[in-house]
Amino acid sequence: MPDGPPRRMVTPEHHHSTSGVLKNAIDYLFAEWNHKAFGIVSYVRTNVALSLFTDFQDFSELAAGDRQAATLATMLDEVVAWSRALAPLRQAA
């Protein structure tokens, strides 16, 4: 996977975690994802909580409400910070 901007995923919650299918895909692509930061947007209680009905226009364009916008911005800032911190590890590999 080429270097570039941080990755983001949107995934459903399954038993307070990500789905087994996504976990298997991430494990399978370990070498490609190694030392790369990414954030997962989901509806798990400790993550950014977005609703398709209230936080998207026409069910496709993100228009997060005020209560989610701050948390979403924080999560994306953290993904960028981790991606920059891990950049030397990606270059060494």
C-alpha positions in Angstrom: 0.0 0.0 0.0 1.6 3.3 -1.0 2.4 6.0 1.6 0.0 8.9 1.7 -2.7 10.4 3.8 -4.0 8.6 6.9 -6.6 5.9 6.2 -10.1 5.9 7.6 -12.7 3.2 7.7 -16.4 3.1 8.4 -17.6 -0.2 9.9 -20.5 -1.5 11.8 -20.1 -2.5 15.4 -20.4 -6.1 16.3 -20.3 -7.1 20.0 -18.6 -3.8 20.9 -15.8 -4.4 18.4 -15.3 -4.5 14.6 -16.6 -7.3 12.5 -14.7 -10.6 12.1 -14.5 -10.0 8.4 -12.7 -6.7 8.8 -10.4 -8.1 11.4 -9.5 -11.0 9.1 -8.8 -8.6 6.2 -6.6 -6.4 8.4 -4.7 -9.5 9.7 -4.3 -10.8 6.1 -2.8 -7.5 4.9 -0.5 -7.1 8.0 2.6 -6.3 5.9 0.8 -3.6 3.9 -0.8 -2.0 7.1 2.3 -2.4 9.3 3.3 1.0 10.9 0.4 2.8 9.3 -2.2 4.7 11.4 -5.8 4.6 10.7 -9.1 5.5 12.5 -12.2 3.6 12.5 -15.5 5.5 12.6 -18.2 3.3 14.0 -21.1 3.4 16.4 -19.2 1.7 19.3 -19.7 3.8 22.4 -16.1 5.0 22.7 -15.8 6.1 19.0 -17.3 8.8 16.9 -21.0 8.2 16.8 -22.5 9.1 13.4 -26.0 8.5 12.3 -26.8 8.0 8.6 -30.1 9.8 9.2 -28.9 12.9 11.0 -25.2 13.3 10.1 -25.3 12.9 6.3 -27.1 14.9 3.6 -28.9 12.7 1.2 -27.5 9.7 3.0 -24.1 10.2 1.2 -22.4 13.6 2.1 -21.0 13.9 5.7 -22.7 16.8 7.5 -21.9 15.9 11.1 -23.8 17.7 13.8 -22.1 19.9 16.4 -21.9 17.2 19.0 -20.1 14.8 16.6 -18.0 17.4 14.8 -15.7 18.0 17.7 -15.2 14.3 18.5 -14.7 13.6 14.8 -12.1 16.4 14.4 -10.2 15.1 17.5 -10.2 11.5 16.1 -8.9 12.6 12.7 -6.3 14.9 14.3 -5.1 11.8 16.3 -4.9 9.7 13.2 -2.8 12.3 11.5 -0.5 12.6 14.5 0.0 8.9 14.7 0.6 8.6 11.0 3.3 11.3 11.2 4.8 9.6 14.3 4.9 6.2 12.5 6.3 7.6 9.2 9.9 6.8 10.1 9.0 3.2 10.8 7.3 2.9 7.4 10.4 4.4 5.7 12.7 2.0 7.5 10.7 -1.0 6.3 
